[in-house]
Amino acid sequence: MRPVFRKLSAMLSVTLLLILTGCSNEKYLVLDPKGPIASAQKDLILITVAICTAIAIPVFIITAVIVWRYRERPNSKASYKPNWEHSTKLELTWWGIPIIAIIILAIVTVNYTYKLEPSTAIQSDKEPIEIQVTSLDWKWLFTYPEQGVATINYVQMPVDTPVRFKLTSDMAMNSFWIPSLGGQLYTMSGMAMTLHLLADEEGSYYGSGANFTGEHFAQMTFTANVTSQEEFDAWVEDVKATEAALTEEDVVKLKEKGTHEVAQFSSFPDNVFYDIMMQYVEEGEKGAHAHHVTTSEDAEASEHQHH
């Protein structure tokens, strides 16, 4: 039996090694949250792990005890009941405990699902800013409608200020994700998804596309830089004073497949975000879709004023 156990141990070690090497360090950032959304998501992860661990550990212990106690050996003192077929206590135990655990998990998950609805505005004393996010192959375009600047593969935001991200895609569906701040919401062509995030600590945070989109998917990353409000305002003024404008021709080139280095622009074409979003929508559907987007924004503004 010992060679078998050695083989199983070796296989288990190799499997764990492959799992650990297959997970990049960025994925562990969810356990080091820098905002209220990420903190709530971390709580949900820990609660779920605790419940599952409370079930798994006793099961592993009982399994080991049973294997050891009822192993084949001379003069075994374990009771032998060849005609045994039913036990109400045991049935209630191995069905009741999982059912209770699933009910608890369901209640916790539903509660956090409503609590973490991405389109729900974050309550704050500060007015939210809007950043429009467009996923392209294989780069991220960020436009700031209130500040009038744009960036590629780089986003800057003020600390302790709610950010309303508007998400769309030029072609392939992707997933916008800043692990330290929470979120991960799909970007889809013809749609403007809404994701509210807030950073409560200054720093530079890793961001990426979390959906496979082809050849250079792994390079579709960006930096989210969180600074004070004063530094954010100074950055906007510096970009406006020193950088070139993003033109219609530049937008056409950005739509071409390929990677792109970090870039900043002092201005961008009017409605570039919505033009990209609506480019594949049929003419007869544009009016209704545009009205839906407008009324959604009005509803968010009304909700914020209510809070």
N, C-alpha and C positions, 0 to 999 in steps of 0.2 A: 504493500500500500504506500510506502514512503516515496518511491519514484513517482507515483501518481500525484501525490501532494506537492512534490517538488515541481512537476510540470505545471500544475494548476497555479502555484505561487508565481512561477516565471511568467505564465500567460497573463496573470492579473497585474504584475508589475509592468509588463510591456504595455498593456492596455491603459493603465493609469498614466504612464509616461507619454503615450500618444495623445491622450486627452489633454494633458497639461501643456504639451508643446503645441497643440493645435489651437489653444486659446491665447490670443495675444494679450499683452498687459493692459491694453486699452479697455478690454472687456471687464476688468476688475474695477474700473473707475466707478461703476454703479454702486460699489460698496464704500465710496468716499464722496458722498453727495455735497454739492456746493449750492444747493437751492432747495426750496420747499417741495417742489415736485419730485425731484430726485430723492429727497429724504423720505417722502411718503412711499415711493416705490421701493426703497431699501427696506422700510418697515414691513411692507407686504412680503418681500422676499424672505426676510428673517422669520416672520410669523409662519409662513408656509413651510420653511425648512424645519422650524422647531416642531410643528405638528407632525410632519412626516418622520422626523427623527424619533419623536416620542413613540411612534408606532414601529419603526424599523428596528431600533435597538433591541426592544424586548423580543421581537420575532427572531432576530439573529441569535440572541441568547438562548431562547427556548429551542431553536433548531439545533444548536450545538449540544444542549443538554440531552435532547431526545436521541441524537445520533450517538452520543457517548453512552447514555444509560442503556439503550436498547441494542447496542452492538452485539455481535455474536461473540460469546465467550463462555468458557466452562463455569458452572456453578453461578450463573447469573441470578440475582435476586429480583430482577424486574418482573412484575406480574405478567402472566401470559394468559390472554383472553381471546382465543381463536374465534369465538362466536359473537364477540362484541360488535355492535353495529350502530348504536345511537347513544348520544348523551345530550340532554337538553341544555345543561350548563355549558358544555363546550360549544354547542351550536350558537347559543346566545353570545358567547364570548367572541368567537371568530367571525360572526356576522355583525354583532352589535357594535363592537369597537370601530371597525371600518366605516359603518354607517354614520356613527356619531362624528368621526373625524371628517368625513365628506361633508356633512351638514355644517360643521364649524368652518371648513375651508370655503364652502359655498357662501356662507354669510359674510365672511371676511372679504372674499373676492368681489362679491357684488357691491359691498360697501365701498371698497377702494376703487372699483370700476366707475361708480358715479362720482366719487370724490376726485378722481384724476381725469375726468372727461377733458380732453385736450382743448376743446373749444370754449370751455368755461373760463371767464376772465379771472385773474388773480386779484384778490382784494388787496388794495394798497392805497396809501395816502398820495402816492405819486401817479401822475398820468402815464398810461402805457405808451410806448413808442411802437411804431409798426416797421417791420423789416420784411420785404418781399423776397422770397427764396425761389429760385428757378433751377431745377436740376437739368443739366445738359450732359451730353456724352463727351468727355468724362470730366466734368467740372461743375462748380457751383457758382451761380451768379446771385449776388445780394444787392438789392436796390432799396434805398432809404427814401421813400416818398416825402417824408416831412423834412429831411435834411438836404435832399437833392443830390446825394452822392451815391456811388455804386462801387462794389468790390467783387473780386473773383477769388474764390478759395480762401476768403478771410472775412470774418464778421466781427464788428466791435459793438459793444453795448455798455451802458452805464450800470453800475452796481446798485442793487436794491430797487431797481426800476422794472416793472412788468414789461415784457416784450411780447407783442402779438406778431408771430410769424405767419405770413401768408404763403402757402406752399403750392407750387404747380410744377409741371414738367414740360420740357419741350417735346420729348418723344417717349422714351422708355420710362416706365414707372420705377421710382426709386424710393428710398426711405431716409428721411432726414433725422440725424441722431447726434446729440451732444450728451454722452453718457453721464458726465458730472452734473448736468442740469436736469436730466430727465427727458421724457418725450419719446421719440422715435415714431414719426408719423409719415405715412406715404405721400409722395408727390405724384400726381397723376395729371396727364394732359387733359385739358378741358375742364378742370376742376380747380378751385381755390380752397384748399384745406387750411384750417386754422389751428395753430398750436401756441398756447400761452406758456411761457417760461419766465423764470426770474432767477438771477444769480445773487446770492447774498454774501459773496466773498470775491474780492478782486483776484485776477489770475488769468492765465492762458489755458484754455481747455481744448481737448481733442474733439473734433467732430468728423463725421464720415457719412457716406452713403451705406446703408445697411442692407441693400438689396442688390443681388448680382445683376449687373447690366452689361456684361461683355468683357472685352479684351483688357481694358485698363481700369476695371472696377476697383482694384486694390489701391490705385492712386487717387481715387476720388475722395480725398480727405480735405479738411479745412481746419483753421484755427479760430476759436471763439475767444476773443480778448475782452475781458471785463475790467473796466477802469472806473475811476470816479467820474461824476457828472462833469466836473471841470475839465478832466483829461479828455473825455468823450467830445465835449464841445470844441476843445482845442484841436482835436484830431479832425473833426469835420471841417473846421476853418482851414487847417493845413492842407487837407485834400483839395478843397476848393481853390486854394491859392497856388498849388504846385503841380497838380495832376491834369492830364488832358481829359477831354470829354469822351464819353462812350457814344459813338455814332451809330447810325442805322447800319452802316457797312460793317462796323465792328460786331454788331449783334448777329449779322448774317454769318460772319466768320466763326463766332462762338458756337453757332449751331452745328458747325461741321464737326465730325467725330475727331477727337484728339484731346490730349491733356493740355493744361495751361498753367503757367506759373501764377503766383499771387500778384494781383494787380489792383489798382485803385483808380477811380475816375471822378472828376469834378462835377460831372452831370451825366444824365442819360436821357434817351428819347422819352417823350411823354407816353404814358400808358404802355411801356414796353412789357411789363409783367402781364397785363391783361391781353395785349396783342398776342403774346406767345401762348397764353392759356387758351384763347379763343380761336387760334389759327386752324384747328381741325374741326371746329363746330360748324355744322351746316348753317347756311344763311338764315333759314327760317327759325332756327333754334336759338340764335344769338340773343335776341331780345329778351326772351324768357330767362335765359341763363344769366345775362348781365343784370337783370332785375333781381334775380335771386341773390347774387353776390352783393348788390347794393343794399338790399333789405337786411341781409345777414350782418353787414357792417353797422347799419343803423341800429339793429337789435343789440349788438355788442356795446355800442356807445351808450344806448339807453340803459343797458344793464349796469354799466360802469357808473353812470350818474346815479342810478338807484342805490348802489353800494356806497 
